[in-house]
Amino acid sequence: MVFSSLEFIFIFLPLFLLAYGFSPPKMKNSIILLGSLVFYYLGVGGKIYVELFIMTLVVNFILGQFIESFRKTSRLWLTIGIIFNFWWLIFFKYYSFAFESVNTIFHTHILVKNIVLPIGISFYTFQNVSYIIDVYRKKARAEKNLINYGAYISMFPQLIAGPIVTYTTVAQQLRHRKHTAKKVEDGLKTFTIGLGYKMILANHFGILWKNVHDIGYESVSPKLAWLAIFAYSFQLYFDFCGYSLMAIGLGRLMGFELPKNFDYPYLSTTMTEFWRRWHITLGTWFREYIYIPLGGNRKGPGKQIRNMFAVWLFTGLWHGASWNFVLWGLVLFAIMMSEKFVTGKFLTKVKPIGHLYMIFLIPLTWSLFVLTDFHEMGIFLKRLFPFLPQKTFAVKADDYVKYWQLYGKYFIAAVIFSTRIPEMIYKKIKNSVFCAIVLAVIFWLSVYCMYTGLNNPFMYYQF
């Protein structure tokens, strides 16, 4: 079950909100925990993954108590917790990848089991780890109430694909939060905007990208190849940004203020700036729990380069168990190092050139991200750059015309909604009748798209 489904919007969410709204304040976190476990069970479709989730929740709750209560051995308990959490992530996400790589490199024939990745494990693992680390650092007091901790980890708006919420962000809200009509209104509006991003923009770009994939990269013209990778870039942004907005909106319905996850990344003039604006909570996690503990930028340029290398290697691997993600992370590392030592100041100062640089670079790096097969990646990159040696040529040189005619309006809308202009207009009219009508149209148009089958799972579910 996903947010952008008829079952969620018209069955699960109304029933949950009724139970939540009519429950006394002391019971609300229990309703969140119970409702979120039901949501997770329906989403993953397997009791064993719910049992795994509950086990990790309980173990980390206990570890937090041990770390705080037994300070002399707190480092031991922290180490046990980190190993425990990452063991499950490594097993489910990287077991098959590791043995497939060994078979490929050493020409062995180790039997590789097909292990299904539990949805959301990367996200809730990071939240559990951040909690026990913050308790160890004394940045947070250990949660004494299992229901409160369970509500924090399991909260269904952010359980499956973030934002990655640290315990310190919501600790006070778990105990005391206000439920107002204004929050409900803002939450519904934010949810609707995110739903529109997903259903009206992201899913249509997904169709274009899939069509080009089905045609075969070796058969498309360079112009259609660029159109397709721009489509994927917009699909990924509006899909994930849309999910994050829906999560934030749902959080407000329950009185929570979840952290912002996107800050118009496609307005960036450098890749470094882009990754400060994209998936903000993931970047913050890597900075707080990997980059800074390794020394950050405090021990000279050499150590800083090493630390950045580690962050981007882990970032690539976090996104997927495939060598293309490793390549993608290392390419981003190389780009950011070149910006830090050579081009960054110029690109930031001369913004038109910076924007052109990013317009070219963003879709190019996303092509390394989306294409897991290196042979397909090579074909596609050659299509993007026709001056490279080609083995085959496009069936039709003007094949892009048809797709531009079909999807041009979505590209125009995507460019506009990648800027701050819609947000500025929204802030001025958000309390007007006209805004309510526009949001109602977006909502029912999104519902119509669901009804007609124009829907895809959220892209970050796989990570």
RODO-2510 file (C-alpha; in nm, 4 decimals, decimal comma):
residues 463
     n   res          X          Y          Z
     1     m     0,0000     0,0000     0,0000
     2     v     0,1310     0,3416    -0,0966
     3     f     0,0159     0,6963    -0,0262
     4     s    -0,0865     0,7395    -0,3890
     5     s    -0,3409     0,4593    -0,3862
     6     l    -0,7191     0,4551    -0,3587
     7     e    -0,6961     0,2055    -0,0714
     8     f    -0,4760     0,4370     0,1331
     9     i    -0,6657     0,7596     0,0642
    10     f    -1,0206     0,6300     0,0964
    11     i    -0,9866     0,3401     0,3424
    12     f    -0,6713     0,3308     0,5551
    13     l    -0,6200     0,7047     0,6123
    14     p    -0,9819     0,7894     0,7074
    15     l    -0,9996     0,4912     0,9468
    16     f    -0,6647     0,5825     1,1019
    17     l    -0,7566     0,9494     1,1426
    18     l    -1,0903     0,8580     1,3013
    19     a    -0,9159     0,6337     1,5533
    20     y    -0,6432     0,8909     1,6134
    21     g    -0,8783     1,1878     1,6389
    22     f    -1,1149     1,0289     1,8908
    23     s    -0,8448     0,8707     2,1072
    24     p    -0,7406     1,0470     2,4305
    25     p    -0,3990     1,2244     2,4286
    26     k    -0,2280     0,9448     2,6220
    27     m    -0,3379     0,6892     2,3624
    28     k    -0,2397     0,8758     2,0456
    29     n     0,1140     0,7349     2,0256
    30     s    -0,0295     0,3848     2,0702
    31     i    -0,2626     0,4488     1,7762
    32     i     0,0337     0,5688     1,5690
    33     l     0,2316     0,2545     1,6540
    34     l    -0,0571     0,0163     1,5870
    35     g    -0,1672     0,1936     1,2689
    36     s     0,1896     0,2096     1,1384
    37     l     0,2448    -0,1628     1,1959
    38     v    -0,0753    -0,2356     1,0030
    39     f     0,0414    -0,0015     0,7252
    40     y     0,3829    -0,1690     0,7158
    41     y     0,2330    -0,5185     0,7118
    42     l     0,0076    -0,4256     0,4186
    43     g     0,3029    -0,2618     0,2434
    44     v     0,5650    -0,5366     0,2755
    45     g     0,3201    -0,8241     0,2433
    46     g     0,5040    -1,0537     0,4799
    47     k     0,4773    -1,1250     0,8532
    48     i     0,8484    -1,2051     0,8826
    49     y     0,9470    -0,8496     0,7861
    50     v     0,7077    -0,7020     1,0416
    51     e     0,8588    -0,9328     1,3038
    52     l     1,2076    -0,8173     1,2015
    53     f     1,0975    -0,4555     1,2280
    54     i     0,9483    -0,5059     1,5765
    55     m     1,2582    -0,6942     1,6917
    56     t     1,4934    -0,4154     1,5797
    57     l     1,2655    -0,1590     1,7428
    58     v     1,2667    -0,3391     2,0798
    59     v     1,6406    -0,4180     2,0735
    60     n     1,7343    -0,0551     2,0033
    61     f     1,4977     0,0677     2,2736
    62     i     1,6742    -0,1626     2,5245
    63     l     2,0197    -0,0645     2,3979
    64     g     1,9341     0,3004     2,4548
    65     q     1,8581     0,2181     2,8209
    66     f     2,1844     0,0262     2,8590
    67     i     2,3944     0,2997     2,6972
    68     e     2,2496     0,5634     2,9299
    69     s     2,2443     0,3547     3,2464
    70     f     2,5846     0,1861     3,2168
    71     r     2,8165     0,4646     3,1058
    72     k     3,1352     0,2677     3,1794
    73     t     3,0391     0,0095     2,9174
    74     s     2,8379     0,2433     2,6910
    75     r     3,0864     0,2138     2,4055
    76     l     3,0453    -0,1638     2,4115
    77     w     2,6656    -0,1362     2,3979
    78     l     2,6906     0,1185     2,1180
    79     t     2,9204    -0,1110     1,9186
    80     i     2,6823    -0,4020     1,9677
    81     g     2,3940    -0,1815     1,8502
    82     i     2,5706    -0,0600     1,5380
    83     i     2,6750    -0,4157     1,4430
    84     f     2,3243    -0,5476     1,5143
    85     n     2,1514    -0,2830     1,3003
    86     f     2,3870    -0,2892     1,0068
    87     w     2,4037    -0,6684     1,0033
    88     w     2,0385    -0,6863     0,8983
    89     l     2,0818    -0,4136     0,6399
    90     i     2,3928    -0,5796     0,4955
    91     f     2,2317    -0,9231     0,4930
    92     f     1,9122    -0,8226     0,3168
    93     k     2,0560    -0,5578     0,0871
    94     y     2,4074    -0,6745     0,0022
    95     y     2,4226    -1,0526     0,0529
    96     s     2,3271    -1,1408    -0,3049
    97     f     2,5326    -0,8541    -0,4488
    98     a     2,8450    -0,9659    -0,2623
    99     f     2,8329    -1,3282    -0,3792
   100     e     2,7330    -1,2358    -0,7346
   101     s     3,0374    -1,0069    -0,7459
   102     v     3,2610    -1,2862    -0,6156
   103     n     3,1257    -1,5217    -0,8831
   104     t     3,1887    -1,2636    -1,1547
   105     i     3,5385    -1,1671    -1,0419
   106     f     3,6733    -1,5129    -0,9528
   107     h     3,4594    -1,7193    -1,1948
   108     t     3,3179    -1,9243    -0,9074
   109     h     2,9732    -2,0798    -0,8887
   110     i     2,8536    -1,9996    -0,5381
   111     l     2,4781    -2,0497    -0,5116
   112     v     2,3179    -1,7086    -0,4561
   113     k     1,9832    -1,6965    -0,2794
   114     n     1,7239    -1,4481    -0,3931
   115     i     1,6628    -1,2446    -0,0777
   116     v     1,3749    -0,9948    -0,0853
   117     l     1,4708    -0,6538     0,0536
   118     p     1,2281    -0,5413     0,3272
   119     i     1,0761    -0,2085     0,2269
   120     g     1,2124     0,0817     0,4280
   121     i     1,4949    -0,1081     0,5997
   122     s     1,7569     0,1487     0,4936
   123     f     1,5513     0,4285     0,6476
   124     y     1,4559     0,2714     0,9788
   125     t     1,8078     0,1313     1,0233
   126     f     1,9523     0,4815     0,9965
   127     q     1,6973     0,6145     1,2465
   128     n     1,7708     0,3396     1,4995
   129     v     2,1460     0,3943     1,4658
   130     s     2,1169     0,7717     1,4978
   131     y     1,9142     0,7238     1,8166
   132     i     2,1653     0,5035     1,9996
   133     i     2,4550     0,7256     1,8844
   134     d     2,2792     1,0396     2,0103
   135     v     2,2116     0,8704     2,3465
   136     y     2,5800     0,7710     2,3615
   137     r     2,6850     1,1290     2,2808
   138     k     2,4401     1,2592     2,5438
   139     k     2,2631     1,4629     2,2782
   140     a     1,9428     1,2805     2,3705
   141     r     1,8034     1,1148     2,6782
   142     a     1,7098     0,7515     2,6333
   143     e     1,3379     0,7098     2,5731
   144     k     1,1803     0,5363     2,8731
   145     n     0,8479     0,4597     2,7087
   146     l     0,8494     0,1778     2,4519
   147     i     0,5268     0,3056     2,2944
   148     n     0,6830     0,6493     2,2375
   149     y     0,9943     0,4967     2,0826
   150     g     0,7816     0,2664     1,8711
   151     a     0,5753     0,5602     1,7477
   152     y     0,8967     0,7443     1,6555
   153     i     1,0491     0,4586     1,4558
   154     s     0,7303     0,3247     1,2993
   155     m     0,5460     0,6508     1,2186
   156     f     0,3982     0,5513     0,8824
   157     p     0,4331     0,8872     0,7037
   158     q     0,8133     0,8522     0,7073
   159     l     0,8609     0,4793     0,7676
   160     i     0,8988     0,3598     0,4091
   161     a     1,1034     0,6323     0,2361
   162     g     1,1843     0,9069     0,4822
   163     p     1,2474     1,1834     0,5580
   164     i     1,5080     1,0341     0,7916
   165     v     1,3946     1,1779     1,1239
   166     t     1,6392     1,1804     1,4152
   167     y     1,4992     1,1211     1,7620
   168     t     1,6128     1,4638     1,8842
   169     t     1,3964     1,6258     1,6162
   170     v     1,0716     1,4812     1,7512
   171     a     1,1496     1,3858     2,1129
   172     q     0,9456     1,6722     2,2604
   173     q     0,6685     1,6279     2,0045
   174     l     0,6289     1,2633     2,1053
   175     r     0,5332     1,3806     2,4548
   176     h     0,3587     1,7109     2,3877
   177     r     0,2232     1,8336     2,0562
   178     k    -0,0633     2,0560     1,9585
   179     h    -0,3482     1,9383     1,7395
   180     t    -0,5156     2,2326     1,5722
   181     a    -0,7526     2,2865     1,2827
   182     k    -0,4800     2,4980     1,1186
   183     k    -0,2343     2,2087     1,1278
   184     v    -0,4941     1,9757     0,9802
   185     e    -0,5668     2,2230     0,7004
   186     d    -0,1973     2,2785     0,6251
   187     g    -0,1357     1,9042     0,6388
   188     l    -0,4115     1,8272     0,3882
   189     k    -0,2887     2,1005     0,1539
   190     t     0,0728     1,9831     0,1719
   191     f    -0,0340     1,6230     0,1169
   192     t    -0,2376     1,7252    -0,1897
   193     i     0,0536     1,9156    -0,3434
   194     g     0,2801     1,6143    -0,2944
   195     l     0,0142     1,3861    -0,4402
   196     g    -0,0057     1,6082    -0,7489
   197     y     0,3729     1,6031    -0,7875
   198     k     0,3636     1,2236    -0,7844
   199     m     0,0537     1,1465    -0,9910
   200     i     0,0413     1,4318    -1,2424
   201     l     0,4108     1,4960    -1,3049
   202     a     0,6338     1,2076    -1,1900
   203     n     0,4205     0,9260    -1,3274
   204     h     0,3895     1,0826    -1,6736
   205     f     0,7666     1,1271    -1,6936
   206     g     0,7969     0,7648    -1,5855
   207     i     0,5926     0,6585    -1,8887
   208     l     0,8260     0,8466    -2,1236
   209     w     1,1364     0,6938    -1,9656
   210     k     0,9831     0,3450    -1,9818
   211     n     0,8852     0,3909    -2,3475
   212     v     1,2424     0,4771    -2,4411
   213     h     1,3706     0,1800    -2,2418
   214     d     1,1248    -0,0489    -2,4224
   215     i     1,2283     0,0866    -2,7632
   216     g     1,5911     0,0078    -2,6823
   217     y     1,8605     0,2672    -2,6227
   218     e     2,0456     0,1570    -2,9352
   219     s     1,7473     0,2617    -3,1488
   220     v     1,6802     0,6161    -3,0265
   221     s     1,8210     0,9423    -3,1542
   222     p     2,0461     1,1635    -2,9379
   223     k     1,7638     1,4169    -2,8974
   224     l     1,5240     1,1514    -2,7704
   225     a     1,7946     1,0124    -2,5412
   226     w     1,8409     1,3570    -2,3834
   227     l     1,4639     1,4032    -2,3616
   228     a     1,4378     1,0675    -2,1852
   229     i     1,7099     1,1331    -1,9296
   230     f     1,5617     1,4757    -1,8525
   231     a     1,2296     1,2949    -1,8065
   232     y     1,3909     1,0526    -1,5612
   233     s     1,5519     1,3443    -1,3754
   234     f     1,2140     1,5112    -1,3313
   235     q     1,0449     1,1805    -1,2488
   236     l     1,2906     1,1110    -0,9677
   237     y     1,2614     1,4633    -0,8270
   238     f     0,8832     1,4953    -0,8314
   239     d     0,8370     1,1357    -0,7161
   240     f     1,0619     1,1675    -0,4113
   241     c     0,9858     1,5316    -0,3361
   242     g     0,6168     1,4478    -0,3721
   243     y     0,6521     1,1583    -0,1262
   244     s     0,8352     1,3827     0,1211
   245     l     0,5644     1,6492     0,0986
   246     m     0,2963     1,3861     0,1555
   247     a     0,4895     1,2574     0,4571
   248     i     0,5224     1,6082     0,5997
   249     g     0,1517     1,6713     0,5393
   250     l     0,0507     1,3460     0,7099
   251     g     0,2811     1,4290     0,9991
   252     r     0,1013     1,7604     1,0490
   253     l    -0,2327     1,5794     1,0633
   254     m    -0,0907     1,4056     1,3700
   255     g     0,0599     1,7237     1,5130
   256     f     0,4226     1,6563     1,4093
   257     e     0,6580     1,8855     1,2208
   258     l     0,8770     1,6541     1,0116
   259     p     1,1949     1,7994     0,8587
   260     k     1,2134     1,9432     0,5105
   261     n     1,3782     1,7052     0,2627
   262     f     1,4148     1,9140    -0,0559
   263     d     1,5026     2,2771    -0,1166
   264     y     1,4681     2,3267    -0,4942
   265     p     1,7880     2,1344    -0,5824
   266     y     1,7519     2,1969    -0,9567
   267     l     1,8235     2,5658    -0,8940
   268     s     2,1786     2,4808    -0,7826
   269     t     2,4882     2,6147    -0,9562
   270     t     2,7231     2,3408    -0,8301
   271     m     2,6899     1,9722    -0,7502
   272     t     2,7992     2,0483    -0,3952
   273     e     2,5066     2,2876    -0,3550
   274     f     2,2751     2,0364    -0,5225
   275     w     2,3464     1,7740    -0,2583
   276     r     2,2857     2,0234     0,0208
   277     r     1,9372     2,0710    -0,1265
   278     w     1,8536     1,7129    -0,2335
   279     h     1,7459     1,4490     0,0224
   280     i     1,8523     1,6868     0,2984
   281     t     1,7894     1,4421     0,5821
   282     l     2,0136     1,1750     0,4257
   283     g     2,2922     1,4279     0,3714
   284     t     2,2557     1,5458     0,7308
   285     w     2,2768     1,1847     0,8543
   286     f     2,5989     1,1165     0,6643
   287     r     2,7491     1,4446     0,7836
   288     e     2,6589     1,3886     1,1511
   289     y     2,7341     1,0173     1,1793
   290     i     3,0137     0,9525     0,9272
   291     y     3,1827     1,2698     0,7991
   292     i     3,2225     1,4553     1,1308
   293     p     3,3219     1,1448     1,3358
   294     l     3,5932     1,0759     1,0767
   295     g     3,7285     1,4265     1,1357
   296     g     3,5345     1,6325     0,8838
   297     n     3,7476     1,9162     0,7510
   298     r     3,9343     1,9711     1,0776
   299     k     4,2495     1,7724     0,9982
   300     g     4,3678     1,9200     0,6716
   301     p     4,2798     1,8749     0,3026
   302     g     4,4142     1,5192     0,2777
   303     k     4,1962     1,3851     0,5574
   304     q     3,9000     1,5857     0,4288
   305     i     3,9334     1,4234     0,0859
   306     r     3,9493     1,0818     0,2535
   307     n     3,6403     1,1591     0,4594
   308     m     3,4472     1,2847     0,1573
   309     f     3,5489     0,9716    -0,0336
   310     a     3,4087     0,7551     0,2448
   311     v     3,0830     0,9516     0,2551
   312     w     3,0222     0,9250    -0,1182
   313     l     3,1223     0,5603    -0,1352
   314     f     2,8674     0,4863     0,1382
   315     t     2,6110     0,7138    -0,0271
   316     g     2,6413     0,5172    -0,3494
   317     l     2,6129     0,1826    -0,1713
   318     w     2,3201     0,3043     0,0422
   319     h     2,1202     0,3723    -0,2724
   320     g     2,1606     0,0246    -0,4107
   321     a     2,3517    -0,3024    -0,4174
   322     s     2,4953    -0,2620    -0,7644
   323     w     2,8267    -0,1459    -0,9069
   324     n     2,6636     0,1373    -1,0977
   325     f     2,5733     0,2985    -0,7630
   326     v     2,9359     0,2728    -0,6541
   327     l     3,0410     0,4361    -0,9812
   328     w     2,7736     0,7037    -0,9379
   329     g     2,8907     0,7862    -0,5854
   330     l     3,2569     0,8046    -0,6880
   331     v     3,1785     1,0261    -0,9891
   332     l     2,9904     1,2641    -0,7584
   333     f     3,2895     1,2622    -0,5237
   334     a     3,5242     1,3514    -0,8112
   335     i     3,2943     1,6315    -0,9292
   336     m     3,2691     1,7804    -0,5807
   337     m     3,6444     1,7669    -0,5280
   338     s     3,6980     1,9485    -0,8580
   339     e     3,4460     2,2113    -0,7451
   340     k     3,6148     2,2485    -0,4075
   341     f     3,9653     2,2993    -0,5417
   342     v     3,9126     2,4366    -0,8947
   343     t     3,5732     2,5397    -1,0319
   344     g     3,3382     2,5917    -0,7375
   345     k     3,3938     2,9605    -0,6647
   346     f     3,3691     3,0534    -1,0328
   347     l     3,0455     2,8572    -1,0852
   348     t     2,8888     3,0090    -0,7742
   349     k     2,9913     3,3609    -0,8726
   350     v     2,8938     3,3408    -1,2417
   351     k     2,5483     3,1930    -1,1893
   352     p     2,4347     3,1643    -1,5564
   353     i     2,7345     2,9403    -1,6298
   354     g     2,6736     2,7510    -1,3068
   355     h     2,3137     2,6808    -1,4059
   356     l     2,4146     2,5653    -1,7558
   357     y     2,6793     2,3414    -1,6010
   358     m     2,4169     2,1799    -1,3762
   359     i     2,1571     2,1475    -1,6524
   360     f     2,4119     1,9321    -1,8324
   361     l     2,5514     1,7494    -1,5303
   362     i     2,2342     1,6566    -1,3391
   363     p     2,0799     1,4298    -1,6056
   364     l     2,4215     1,2896    -1,6922
   365     t     2,4845     1,1735    -1,3349
   366     w     2,1303     1,0384    -1,3062
   367     s     2,2024     0,8201    -1,6093
   368     l     2,4749     0,6470    -1,4041
   369     f     2,2219     0,6135    -1,1225
   370     v     1,9355     0,4568    -1,3183
   371     l     2,1215     0,2224    -1,5547
   372     t     2,2399    -0,0766    -1,3527
   373     d     2,3689    -0,2678    -1,6556
   374     f     2,7045    -0,1307    -1,7726
   375     h     2,6479    -0,2470    -2,1295
   376     e     2,3194    -0,0570    -2,1467
   377     m     2,4872     0,2395    -1,9794
   378     g     2,7571     0,2450    -2,2461
   379     i     2,4999     0,2363    -2,5264
   380     f     2,2937     0,5116    -2,3671
   381     l     2,5940     0,7393    -2,3045
   382     k     2,6960     0,6986    -2,6675
   383     r     2,3462     0,8036    -2,7671
   384     l     2,3788     1,1150    -2,5524
   385     f     2,7100     1,1966    -2,7205
   386     p     2,6770     1,1015    -3,0890
   387     f     3,0383     1,1999    -3,1654
   388     l     3,1426     0,8831    -2,9802
   389     p     3,1854     0,5651    -3,1927
   390     q     2,8447     0,4113    -3,2648
   391     k     2,7622     0,0529    -3,3635
   392     t     2,3990     0,1252    -3,4446
   393     f     2,2023     0,4343    -3,5361
   394     a     1,8589     0,5673    -3,4556
   395     v     1,5665     0,4265    -3,6483
   396     k     1,4269     0,7788    -3,6926
   397     a     1,6231     1,0995    -3,6502
   398     d     1,3048     1,2902    -3,5599
   399     d     1,1698     1,0316    -3,3133
   400     y     1,1795     1,2896    -3,0329
   401     v     0,9068     1,5014    -3,1994
   402     k     0,6277     1,2603    -3,1101
   403     y     0,7317     1,2450    -2,7458
   404     w     0,7738     1,6206    -2,7159
   405     q     0,4242     1,6686    -2,8519
   406     l     0,2899     1,4228    -2,5945
   407     y     0,4937     1,5331    -2,2936
   408     g     0,6046     1,8882    -2,3694
   409     k     0,3422     2,0372    -2,1371
   410     y     0,4727     1,8239    -1,8502
   411     f     0,8293     1,9411    -1,9112
   412     i     0,7150     2,3045    -1,9039
   413     a     0,5244     2,2434    -1,5798
   414     a     0,8229     2,0587    -1,4302
   415     v     1,0605     2,3441    -1,5059
   416     i     0,8218     2,5932    -1,3440
   417     f     0,7621     2,3782    -1,0359
   418     s     1,1373     2,3239    -0,9962
   419     t     1,1624     2,6961    -0,9134
   420     r     1,0331     2,8959    -0,6166
   421     i     0,7701     3,0764    -0,8243
   422     p     0,4798     2,8394    -0,7421
   423     e     0,5685     2,8471    -0,3717
   424     m     0,5694     3,2278    -0,3703
   425     i     0,2278     3,2347    -0,5378
   426     y     0,0955     2,9642    -0,3055
   427     k     0,1941     3,1577     0,0075
   428     k    -0,0055     3,4572    -0,1157
   429     i    -0,3226     3,2665    -0,2055
   430     k    -0,3122     2,9626     0,0288
   431     n    -0,6013     3,0911     0,2428
   432     s    -0,8217     3,1908    -0,0509
   433     v    -1,1198     3,0109    -0,2022
   434     f    -0,9375     3,0038    -0,5350
   435     c    -0,6498     2,8045    -0,3781
   436     a    -0,8981     2,5578    -0,2281
   437     i    -1,0539     2,5053    -0,5707
   438     v    -0,7138     2,4525    -0,7369
   439     l    -0,6111     2,1987    -0,4715
   440     a    -0,9450     2,0195    -0,5066
   441     v    -0,8859     1,9919    -0,8814
   442     i    -0,5333     1,8567    -0,8209
   443     f    -0,6667     1,6036    -0,5707
   444     w    -0,9458     1,4681    -0,7910
   445     l    -0,7260     1,4681    -1,1001
   446     s    -0,4746     1,2620    -0,9021
   447     v    -0,7539     1,0280    -0,7918
   448     y    -0,8609     0,9925    -1,1544
   449     c    -0,5028     0,8982    -1,2487
   450     m    -0,5070     0,6290    -0,9787
   451     y    -0,8436     0,5022    -1,0981
   452     t    -0,7210     0,4719    -1,4576
   453     g    -0,4123     0,2828    -1,3462
   454     l    -0,1574     0,5613    -1,4006
   455     n     0,0475     0,4791    -1,0953
   456     n     0,3906     0,3472    -1,0047
   457     p     0,5442     0,2562    -0,6684
   458     f     0,7491     0,5346    -0,5168
   459     m     1,0988     0,5133    -0,6590
   460     y     1,2791     0,5366    -0,3249
   461     y     1,0953     0,2301    -0,1919
   462     q     1,3701     0,0227    -0,3582
   463     f     1,6450     0,1955    -0,1619
***
